[in-house]
Amino acid sequence: MSTATTSTTTIRESSLVDQESLRQKVKEMYRRVAKEPEGDFHFAMGRPLAEELGYPPADLDRIPRQALESFAGVGHFLALANIQPGETVLDLGSGSGTDAFLAALYTGPEGRVLGLDMTDEQRDKAQRLARDAGFTNITFHAGYIEEPPFDDASVDVVISNGVINLSAQKDRVFAEIARVLKPGGRLALSDIVTESQLPEKVKCDATLWAACIGGAMQQDDYQRGIRAAGLRVERVQDNPQYRFLTEAAQGASRAYGVKSLSLLATKPA
């Protein structure tokens, strides 16, 4: 897919849902995830979910329990990321910090992890947990994944878990990932995609976007968007362990093939 085609897709995507309304819906949802992890959501949460997705229990034992309580990821991709000691890692949509804390274990004290999240309550919780647990190699930053406030070619690895589907400007997200990655850098993520195109009535619903359904991109278009940003898709795998909880979400999954995948891409050296 050419850059022009990707941009057209995003313009259409953006026109179907009011971006400010979407951001407010997402913030509202993830405020609750941070503050009321025991609440009812479209998706599973917590340590049981992380273990079902394939996170090693021994690693989970080493990170703050309260971060795990608010874990709402859609896959386990950190093996694909292959994070090395001393690397700089950027977590897009870092939430309460589960993946960021794990990345900090892998980089070691000589490495650095940058968490980026737009929801104050998630970010504040993650900062507090990092401070209390003595994670000195993590910093959490306010901002949007379409506008990461980091320098060009400053990051070895970008990670993200169930977040890019929430953006109405996915081509911009992919372009910014390519910008901040060093040559030879890696993108490892899990996200929600679809097997077939969603109808406009679903794409127009900001509530369904916030529930990780309405903004899900058709899986081939998703990969083309990554390639259009100048990255090479190296590996893609489905995450059949991930399931939606509510009847409405399960119905969308059956009707349009809404599902989770994990992906590894690289920036040419």
SULQUIUR-V35100 format. One record per backbone hydrogen bond with DSSP energy under -1.0 kcal/mol. CO is the residue of the C=O (numbers start at 0). NH is the residue of the N-H. If there is no record, write none. Layout:
BEGIN
CO & NH
CO & NH
END
This chain:
BEGIN
1 & 5
2 & 6
3 & 7
4 & 8
5 & 9
6 & 10
7 & 11
8 & 12
9 & 13
10 & 14
11 & 15
17 & 21
18 & 22
19 & 23
20 & 24
21 & 25
22 & 26
23 & 27
24 & 28
25 & 29
26 & 30
27 & 31
28 & 32
29 & 33
30 & 34
31 & 35
35 & 38
41 & 244
45 & 49
46 & 50
47 & 51
48 & 52
49 & 54
55 & 59
56 & 60
58 & 61
59 & 62
63 & 67
64 & 68
67 & 70
70 & 45
76 & 80
77 & 81
83 & 86
86 & 111
87 & 155
87 & 156
88 & 113
89 & 158
90 & 115
93 & 96
96 & 100
97 & 101
98 & 102
99 & 103
100 & 104
101 & 105
102 & 106
103 & 107
106 & 85
107 & 110
111 & 88
112 & 138
113 & 90
114 & 140
115 & 92
115 & 93
116 & 142
118 & 122
119 & 123
120 & 124
121 & 125
122 & 126
123 & 127
124 & 128
125 & 129
126 & 130
127 & 131
128 & 132
129 & 134
133 & 135
136 & 112
138 & 114
140 & 116
143 & 146
147 & 149
154 & 181
155 & 185
156 & 89
157 & 187
158 & 91
159 & 189
162 & 165
163 & 166
168 & 172
169 & 173
170 & 174
171 & 175
172 & 176
173 & 177
174 & 178
175 & 179
176 & 180
178 & 152
179 & 153
179 & 154
181 & 184
184 & 266
185 & 157
186 & 264
188 & 262
189 & 161
190 & 260
192 & 258
193 & 218
198 & 201
198 & 202
199 & 203
201 & 204
204 & 208
205 & 209
206 & 210
207 & 212
207 & 213
208 & 211
212 & 215
216 & 193
217 & 221
218 & 222
219 & 223
220 & 224
221 & 225
222 & 226
223 & 227
225 & 230
226 & 229
231 & 265
234 & 263
236 & 261
238 & 241
245 & 249
246 & 250
247 & 251
248 & 252
249 & 253
250 & 254
251 & 255
252 & 256
255 & 194
255 & 195
258 & 192
259 & 238
260 & 190
261 & 236
262 & 188
263 & 233
263 & 234
264 & 186
265 & 231
266 & 183
END
